[in-house]
Amino acid sequence: MAAVDEDGSSDPFLTINNIQGEPLKTITIKDSVNPLFYTVKDLLYEFDDIEDAPPIIINVWDEDDGLLDSSPDYMGTAVIYLKDANVHH
């Protein structure tokens, strides 16, 4: 993961798109360019066939609390299609 902050680090967190409402957010890992998110989030997806399931979209952000520009910086996106994932149904 690329460093976004001037000190050569990042404060990454993830948001997971939620078709039921607001995106789900993980905790922020402070001062890391190699974060590990050991977080479980429940998403309710209803679909008839796994081929038609909507993808899980995860966005990576850098938190900038307390700075003049305190809005998070976008770092990237991962798109996971359930039909291509190793899932048990």
HELIX and SHEET records of a PDB file:
HELIX    1   1 ILE A   50  ASP A   52  5                                   3    
HELIX    2   2 LEU A   82  ASP A   84  5                                   3    
SHEET    1   A 4 LEU A  24  LYS A  25  0                                        
SHEET    2   A 4 PRO A  12  ILE A  16 -1                                        
SHEET    3   A 4 ILE A  56  ASP A  62 -1                                        
SHEET    4   A 4 ASP A  73  ILE A  80 -1                                        
END                                                                             
